[in-house]
Amino acid sequence: MPTSILPSRSAVAASLAALAFAACDAPAPIPVVEATIAGVQQAIFSGRTTCRLVVQAHLDRIAAYEDRINAITVVNPAALDRADELDDALAAGEEPGPLFCVPMLVKDNFDTHDMVTTGGSAALAASVPPDDAFMVRRIREAGAVVVAKTNMAEWAFSPRQSVSSSFDTTRNAYALDRVPAGSSGGTASGVAAAFGLIGLGSDTGNSIRGPSSRLALVGIRSTIGLTSRDGVIPLFFDRDIAGPMGRTVEDVARVFDVVAGYDPADPYTEAGRGRREDDYTSFLVADGLEGARIGVLRALVDTEDADSGVVAVFEEALRDLERLGAEVVDPFDFDVGAQLQRENMYCSRFRYDMHVYLTSLGDVAPFTDVLAVLETGQHSDYVARSLQSFADSPLDLHPSEWDPPCPDYLQNEGRQGYLGDLVAAMDAAGVDALVYPTWLSPPAHIDRAREEYSGDNSQRVAPATGMPAITVPMGFTEGVHPAGLQILARPWAEGLLFRYAYAYEQGTGHRRPPEGFPELGR
């Protein structure tokens, strides 16, 4: 288990004593490439560095390397002021929050009261929301410092790439001629290159797990209802999930602990009341795979578009799971394709959901119908067809009242049927979780993102069923391109996902930073 998840008052007192003892040695910058939450906090509490120096180091990296990947939309002008406040609070003996001085990146579809939130659209280039999204408020209250917002696919439309009309194209930090996937590509590339210690993204189909796997990160999509989407610009509210993307399982669990839970502003979280664990970091044990039964979802492995290099890395991952104590059930037979043919698996509710969001901005909303951008021309060419496809969708009528209706997740017979069948199959096979490659192909070249898009496994199970899934680095193809192992579990079993992902991560150690973004001054 990790230590010092939340420093006690005695730990704070000890850290202050250390600061006094070390007064003759001025605090100094620390390395931040591959830094962890525990490592940064320990360095601050021991007096070796300060919050200001930690935040400054990440801002310096943005200034030095941002032009290589275009991950950042806006830098928080108050980041250093907030760092100073945290340093002062620590010196005054105040107890630090669980995310004390964690420099974080936030995707550009999360509302921030002090920075623009564009959702990747030039039409919202001047939109500063009246308050923070639920998750942004929670991380700030826990002591995190939002250092910058990150680029994304426009309106989150593309799983392939992260191109916006507001801030242009983000590149993959591991291979600048490749895509980071979409739509949370800015968060993924930025965290991989250590522009922030960890970040927030959103996932409607693959947009946390896909970019995380492309950038050797850990990313989790929770059970629908365990986490709030309030203040996150929607794509399809009945599928949207928001959550952390980081370099280690422990860091992601620490942030997840802060952001998961009930929010009266998000009606879906009513179903999650009483479902969250008290402490997700308590599941982080190195031998966590001992005795686990893991099913291999071969329907998402043995396909025509599977890249041989990715499959080879995946087969090695299966051997590692066995080496680490798991019983691998291979194959786990389940017809994913047939399930996806059920009625009402997809609901084209973007226009309605955007109307609800834009109305929530109040008087500062530039418009209340997202299709207005078609008239102004404030959009990228690649999103025009998608925008036009929603023209016949009612603007202010809930999808459950459409003719024919498109029910919300819990009332959707097709999606609930898919969930029920898959859980029943897992029960019958006696498996605790399922695994498959997060992507079956290497990342596309950035100038051929549409033509080379293939192998996107993240779209096919979790979004429709509402089940939780996590991706964790499982190696590299061609020695360059990260590949991710996706682990899927029953609803509300996020603790189990963290347990298995942590044990696998600790037992394999696949994460490594991208070349070309070294520590500054070295």
C-alpha positions in Angstrom: 0.0 0.0 0.0 1.1 3.6 -0.6 2.2 5.5 2.4 1.2 9.0 3.6 -1.9 9.3 1.4 -3.1 12.2 3.6 -0.5 13.7 6.0 -1.7 13.8 9.6 -1.3 16.8 11.9 1.7 15.2 13.4 3.2 14.7 10.0 2.6 18.4 9.2 4.3 19.3 12.5 7.2 17.1 11.7 7.5 18.7 8.3 7.5 22.2 9.8 10.2 21.1 12.2 12.2 19.9 9.2 11.7 23.2 7.5 13.0 25.0 10.5 15.9 22.7 10.8 16.8 23.1 7.2 16.4 26.9 7.2 20.0 27.3 6.4 19.5 25.3 3.2 17.3 27.1 0.9 14.6 25.0 -0.8 15.5 24.1 -4.4 13.7 22.8 -7.5 13.3 19.1 -7.8 13.1 16.8 -10.9 9.5 16.6 -12.2 9.8 14.2 -15.1 7.9 11.1 -13.9 7.3 12.8 -10.5 4.5 11.3 -8.4 2.1 12.8 -6.0 3.7 11.1 -3.0 7.2 12.1 -4.1 6.3 15.8 -4.6 4.5 16.1 -1.4 7.3 14.4 0.6 9.8 16.8 -1.0 7.7 19.8 0.1 6.9 18.5 3.6 10.6 17.7 4.2 11.6 21.3 3.3 13.6 20.3 0.2 11.4 22.3 -2.1 8.3 24.5 -2.1 4.9 24.4 -3.8 5.9 27.5 -5.8 9.1 25.8 -7.1 7.1 22.7 -8.1 4.5 24.7 -10.0 7.1 26.9 -11.6 8.9 23.8 -12.8 5.8 22.6 -14.7 5.1 26.1 -16.1 8.8 26.2 -17.3 8.3 22.9 -19.1 5.2 24.2 -20.8 7.1 27.3 -22.0 10.1 25.2 -23.2 8.3 22.3 -24.9 4.7 23.2 -25.7 5.4 24.2 -29.3 6.4 20.5 -30.0 3.0 19.0 -29.2 0.4 21.8 -28.8 -1.2 20.2 -25.8 -2.0 23.4 -23.8 -4.8 25.9 -24.6 -4.4 28.4 -21.8 -2.1 28.6 -18.8 -3.6 29.6 -15.5 -2.3 33.1 -14.7 -3.1 32.5 -11.0 -1.2 29.2 -10.7 1.8 30.7 -8.8 -0.4 32.8 -6.6 -2.2 29.6 -5.6 1.1 27.9 -4.9 2.2 30.7 -2.6 -1.1 30.4 -0.7 -0.5 26.7 -0.2 3.1 27.3 1.0 1.8 30.0 3.4 -0.9 27.7 4.7 1.6 24.9 5.3 3.9 27.2 7.1 1.0 28.4 9.3 0.3 24.8 10.4 -2.8 24.2 8.4 -3.4 20.5 7.4 -2.8 19.9 3.7 -5.5 18.4 1.5 -5.0 15.0 -0.2 -3.9 16.7 -3.4 -1.8 19.4 -1.8 0.3 21.1 -4.5 -0.5 18.6 -7.3 0.0 20.5 -10.6 -2.9 19.4 -12.7 -4.0 19.8 -16.4 -7.7 20.0 -17.1 -9.3 19.3 -20.4 -10.9 22.3 -22.2 -14.4 20.9 -21.7 -14.3 21.3 -17.9 -15.8 24.6 -16.7 -13.3 26.8 -15.0 -14.4 30.1 -13.5 -11.1 31.7 -14.1 -10.2 30.5 -17.6 -12.0 30.1 -20.9 -13.7 26.8 -21.6 -14.2 26.3 -25.3 -14.9 22.6 -25.8 -12.6 22.8 -28.7 -14.8 25.3 -30.5 -13.8 28.8 -31.7 -17.4 29.8 -31.1 -16.7 29.5 -27.3 -13.3 31.1 -27.5 -14.4 33.9 -25.1 -16.6 31.8 -22.8 -15.6 31.9 -19.2 -18.2 29.9 -17.1 -19.6 31.4 -14.0 -18.3 28.5 -11.8 -16.1 25.4 -11.8 -17.2 21.9 -12.9 -17.8 19.6 -9.9 -14.5 17.8 -10.4 -12.5 21.0 -10.8 -14.0 22.3 -7.6 -13.2 19.1 -5.8 -9.5 19.0 -6.8 -9.0 22.6 -6.0 -10.6 22.1 -2.5 -8.2 19.2 -2.1 -5.2 21.4 -2.7 -4.4 20.8 -6.4 -3.2 23.6 -8.6 -4.7 23.8 -12.0 -1.7 24.9 -14.1 -3.3 24.8 -17.5 -6.2 23.7 -19.7 -5.6 21.2 -22.5 -6.6 20.9 -26.1 -9.2 18.4 -27.4 -11.1 17.2 -30.4 -13.7 19.8 -31.3 -16.9 19.2 -29.4 -15.3 15.8 -28.4 -16.5 14.5 -31.8 -13.4 12.6 -32.8 -11.9 9.5 -31.1 -9.1 9.5 -33.8 -7.4 12.8 -33.1 -7.4 16.0 -31.0 -8.0 18.9 -33.4 -10.0 22.0 -32.4 -11.0 25.1 -34.2 -10.1 27.0 -31.0 -6.5 25.7 -30.5 -5.6 23.5 -33.5 -3.8 20.1 -33.5 -2.2 18.2 -30.7 0.6 15.8 -31.4 1.6 12.5 -29.7 4.6 13.2 -27.4 6.1 9.8 -28.2 6.0 10.3 -31.9 5.4 13.8 -33.2 4.1 12.6 -36.5 1.4 10.5 -34.9 -2.0 11.3 -33.2 -2.5 11.1 -29.5 -6.1 9.9 -30.2 -9.1 11.9 -29.2 -10.7 13.6 -27.7 -8.6 14.1 -24.5 -5.3 14.1 -26.5 -4.1 17.4 -24.9 -4.3 16.0 -21.4 -2.6 12.8 -22.5 0.3 14.3 -24.3 0.7 17.0 -21.7 0.8 14.6 -18.7 3.2 12.3 -20.6 5.5 15.2 -21.2 5.3 16.3 -17.6 3.5 19.6 -18.2 1.3 18.6 -15.3 1.7 15.8 -12.8 -1.7 14.4 -13.7 -4.8 15.5 -15.5 -8.6 15.3 -16.1 -10.2 14.0 -19.2 -13.6 12.9 -20.4 -14.7 9.7 -22.0 -17.9 9.2 -24.1 -16.6 6.4 -26.2 -12.9 6.1 -25.7 -11.6 9.6 -24.8 -9.9 8.8 -21.5 -8.8 5.3 -22.2 -7.8 5.7 -25.8 -5.4 8.7 -25.4 -4.1 7.2 -22.1 -3.1 4.1 -23.9 -1.4 6.1 -26.8 0.7 8.0 -24.2 1.6 5.2 -21.8 -0.7 6.5 -19.1 -3.3 5.0 -16.7 -6.8 6.2 -17.3 -10.1 5.1 -15.8 -13.7 5.3 -17.0 -15.9 4.8 -14.0 -19.3 3.1 -13.7 -22.0 5.4 -15.0 -23.3 7.1 -11.8 -20.2 6.9 -9.6 -18.8 10.2 -10.9 -20.3 13.6 -11.7 -20.3 15.3 -15.1 -21.7 18.6 -13.9 -19.9 21.5 -15.6 -18.4 19.3 -18.3 -19.4 20.2 -21.9 -21.4 17.2 -23.0 -21.2 15.0 -26.0 -23.9 12.5 -25.1 -24.9 12.9 -21.5 -26.1 9.3 -21.2 -22.6 8.0 -22.0 -20.3 10.8 -20.8 -17.8 10.1 -18.0 -15.1 12.4 -16.5 -12.0 11.3 -14.6 -8.2 11.2 -14.1 -5.4 10.3 -16.5 -2.0 9.9 -14.9 1.4 8.2 -15.1 0.9 5.8 -12.2 -2.0 3.8 -10.9 -1.5 5.2 -7.4 -1.7 8.8 -8.6 -4.9 8.1 -10.6 -6.4 6.3 -7.5 -5.5 9.4 -5.3 -7.3 11.7 -7.6 -10.2 9.3 -8.2 -10.7 9.3 -4.4 -11.3 13.0 -4.5 -13.5 13.3 -7.5 -15.8 10.2 -7.2 -19.1 10.4 -5.4 -22.6 11.8 -5.3 -23.4 15.2 -6.8 -27.0 16.6 -6.6 -26.3 18.5 -9.8 -25.8 15.3 -11.8 -29.0 13.1 -11.5 -27.1 10.0 -12.7 -25.1 9.9 -9.5 -28.2 9.2 -7.5 -27.7 5.5 -8.5 -24.2 5.7 -7.1 -25.1 6.7 -3.6 -23.4 4.4 -1.1 -21.5 2.7 -3.9 -18.1 4.5 -3.7 -15.4 2.9 -1.6 -14.1 4.8 1.4 -10.5 4.8 0.1 -9.5 3.5 -3.4 -5.9 3.6 -2.5 -6.5 0.8 0.0 -6.7 -1.5 -3.0 -3.2 -0.8 -4.1 -1.3 -4.0 -3.1 1.6 -5.5 -5.0 0.2 -9.0 -4.9 -3.3 -8.0 -5.9 -3.5 -10.4 -8.8 -3.0 -13.5 -6.6 -6.1 -15.7 -7.0 -7.8 -13.4 -9.6 -9.6 -15.1 -12.5 -9.2 -13.0 -15.6 -11.2 -13.6 -18.8 -9.7 -12.8 -22.2 -12.3 -11.2 -24.4 -11.1 -12.7 -27.7 -13.8 -10.9 -29.6 -11.7 -7.8 -29.1 -8.3 -9.5 -29.9 -8.7 -11.8 -32.9 -10.0 -9.4 -35.5 -9.0 -8.5 -39.0 -7.6 -5.1 -38.0 -5.5 -6.4 -35.2 -1.8 -5.3 -35.5 0.6 -8.2 -35.0 2.8 -6.0 -32.8 0.0 -5.1 -30.5 -1.2 -8.7 -30.3 2.3 -9.8 -29.4 2.5 -7.3 -26.6 -0.9 -8.4 -25.4 0.0 -12.1 -25.3 3.1 -11.2 -23.2 0.7 -9.3 -20.9 -1.3 -12.5 -20.4 1.8 -14.4 -19.5 2.6 -11.6 -17.0 -0.8 -11.8 -15.5 -0.3 -15.5 -14.9 3.2 -14.9 -13.5 1.7 -12.5 -11.1 -0.7 -15.0 -9.7 -3.8 -14.7 -11.9 -5.7 -17.5 -13.5 -6.2 -16.5 -17.1 -9.5 -17.9 -18.7 -8.8 -17.9 -22.4 -11.0 -17.6 -24.3 -13.9 -15.9 -22.7 -16.5 -16.3 -25.4 -19.0 -13.5 -25.8 -20.5 -12.0 -28.9 -19.9 -8.3 -28.6 -21.0 -7.5 -32.1 -24.5 -9.0 -31.6 -25.0 -7.0 -28.4 -24.2 -3.8 -30.3 -27.1 -4.5 -32.6 -29.6 -4.0 -29.9 -32.2 -1.2 -30.1 -31.4 2.3 -28.8 -27.7 1.5 -28.3 -26.9 5.1 -29.4 -28.9 8.2 -28.8 -28.1 11.3 -31.0 -28.8 13.8 -28.2 -25.9 16.2 -28.6 -28.0 19.1 -29.6 -30.3 18.7 -26.5 -27.5 18.1 -24.1 -25.6 21.2 -25.4 -28.8 23.3 -25.0 -28.9 22.3 -21.3 -25.2 23.1 -20.9 -25.3 26.4 -22.7 -28.4 27.5 -20.8 -26.5 26.7 -17.6 -24.0 29.5 -18.5 -26.7 32.1 -17.9 -26.3 35.5 -19.4 -22.7 34.8 -20.6 -23.8 32.1 -23.0 -23.0 33.3 -26.5 -25.9 31.2 -27.9 -28.2 28.4 -26.7 -28.3 26.2 -29.8 -25.0 24.7 -30.8 -26.1 24.5 -34.4 -25.7 28.3 -34.6 -22.1 27.6 -35.3 -23.1 26.2 -38.7 -24.4 29.7 -39.7 -21.3 31.6 -38.3 -18.8 29.2 -39.8 -17.0 28.9 -36.4 -16.0 25.3 -36.8 -13.5 23.0 -38.3 -14.3 21.4 -41.6 -14.2 17.9 -40.2 -17.1 18.6 -37.7 -19.5 20.1 -40.2 -21.1 16.9 -41.2 -21.5 15.7 -37.6 -23.1 19.0 -36.6 -25.5 18.8 -39.5 -26.5 15.3 -38.5 -28.2 16.7 -35.3 -30.3 19.2 -37.2 -33.5 17.1 -36.9 -33.0 16.5 -33.1 -35.3 18.5 -30.9 -33.6 21.3 -29.1 -35.5 21.4 -25.8 -37.3 18.1 -25.5 -35.7 15.4 -23.4 -34.8 12.3 -25.5 -37.1 10.1 -23.5 -40.0 12.1 -24.9 -38.9 11.8 -28.5 -40.9 9.8 -31.0 -39.6 7.2 -31.0 -38.1 7.7 -27.5 -34.4 7.4 -26.6 -34.4 6.4 -22.9 -31.8 7.4 -20.4 -29.2 4.8 -19.4 -31.0 3.1 -16.5 -34.3 2.9 -18.5 -32.7 1.8 -21.8 -33.7 -1.8 -22.3 -31.1 -2.4 -25.0 -28.1 -1.2 -22.9 -29.4 -2.8 -19.7 -29.8 -6.1 -21.7 -26.2 -5.9 -22.9 -25.0 -5.2 -19.4 -27.1 -8.1 -18.0 -25.9 -10.6 -20.6 -22.3 -9.7 -20.1 -22.4 -9.9 -16.3 -24.3 -13.2 -16.5 -21.6 -14.6 -18.9 -18.9 -13.4 -16.4 -20.8 -15.1 -13.6 -21.1 -18.3 -15.5 -17.4 -18.4 -16.3 -16.4 -17.4 -12.8 -14.2 -14.5 -13.9 -13.6 -11.4 -11.9 -12.6 -9.1 -14.8 -12.0 -9.1 -18.6 -8.9 -8.0 -20.5 -8.2 -6.9 -24.0 -5.9 -4.4 -25.8 -7.2 -0.8 -25.5 -6.2 -0.3 -29.1 -5.5 -3.1 -31.7 -3.4 -0.8 -33.8 -0.5 1.7 -33.5 -1.4 5.4 -33.6 -2.3 6.8 -37.0 0.0 9.3 -38.7 -1.2 12.8 -37.9 -1.9 13.7 -41.6 -3.8 10.4 -42.1 -5.8 10.2 -38.9 -9.1 9.3 -40.6 -7.7 6.8 -43.1 -5.6 4.9 -40.6 -8.2 4.9 -37.8 -8.8 1.3 -36.7 -8.7 -1.1 -33.7 -10.5 1.2 -31.2 -11.7 -1.4 -28.6 -12.8 1.2 -26.0 -16.0 2.0 -27.9 -17.4 -1.5 -27.8 -18.2 -2.5 -24.2 -17.9 0.0 -21.4 -19.8 3.0 -22.9 -22.9 1.0 -23.8 -23.0 -1.2 -20.7 -22.0 1.5 -18.2 -19.3 -0.8 -16.8 -16.0 0.5 -15.4 -12.7 0.0 -17.3 -9.1 1.0 -16.7 -6.2 1.1 -19.1 -2.6 0.6 -17.9 0.6 0.5 -20.0 1.5 -2.9 -21.3 4.6 -2.1 -23.4 5.6 -0.6 -26.7 5.3 -1.6 -30.3 8.3 -1.0 -32.6 10.0 0.2 -29.4 8.2 3.5 -29.8 4.4 3.4 -29.7 2.8 2.7 -26.3 0.1 0.0 -26.0 -2.5 -0.3 -23.3 -4.0 -3.2 -21.4 -7.7 -2.6 -20.7 -9.3 -4.2 -17.7 -13.1 -4.3 -17.4 -15.1 -5.2 -14.3 -18.7 -5.4 -13.1 -20.4 -2.2 -12.1 -19.1 -0.4 -9.0 -15.9 -2.6 -9.0 -13.5 0.3 -9.4 -11.6 -0.9 -6.3 -10.9 -4.2 -8.0 -9.7 -2.4 -11.2 -7.2 -0.4 -9.2 -6.1 -3.6 -7.4 -5.4 -5.5 -10.6 -4.0 -2.5 -12.5 -1.6 -1.7 -9.7 -0.3 -5.3 -9.3 0.2 -5.5 -13.0 2.0 -2.1 -13.2 4.2 -2.9 -10.3 5.0 -6.4 -11.6 5.9 -5.2 -15.2 7.1 -1.5 -15.0 6.3 -0.6 -18.6 5.9 3.1 -18.2 8.8 5.3 -19.5 8.8 9.0 -20.4 8.8 10.1 -24.1 12.1 11.2 -25.5 12.6 14.8 -26.4 11.2 16.2 -23.2 14.2 15.9 -20.7 14.4 17.5 -17.3 15.2 21.2 -17.8 18.7 22.4 -16.9 20.2 18.9 -17.3 
